[in-house]
Amino acid sequence: MDTISITDGIPQNPNEERFKKLVKKFKINYNGIQPQFLCRAPGRVNLIGEHIDYCGYSVLPMAIDQDIVSVFATCDNNEVQINNTDESFKASSFNMENFSISYEKSDWYEYFKCGIQGIRDKFPDIKLKGIKKDRDEENFLS
């Protein structure tokens, strides 16, 4: 009897083509620069415990297929340039050392600025580099 690998017929990385397209778009957006990092954040649902995690109780989360994928490259200046593969979300750029967060509008890049500010608050003595970033939201529910 022949043995059958458990992976026969199953793609090893079902997102491989998507990742390649994102890298290609990144290189177009940033004049041929190769991204240094790829990060995938899966969406999640709580099987039990919805709305109790922020009260200190346990939840049982489960990752789902919807996700956000980002590719990054650092740069030697303080400039942050971010793009979204969905052209209905406009690109943005700002200075890493001197930016403000708008609380009046909820443009997607304002959330990214909040993450940068959190890092700056937690590690005030570390000099952050600039970033070039492209983001893809596949099957992400609004």
Buried (B, 14 or more C-beta within 10 A) or exposed (E): EEEEEEEEEEEEEEBEEBBEEBBEBBBEBBEEEEBEEBEEEEBEEEEEEEEEEEEEEEBEBEEEEBBBBBBBBEBEEBBBBBBBBEEEBEEBEBEBEEBEEEEEEEEBBBEBBEEBEEEBEEEEEEEBEBBBBBBBBBEEEE
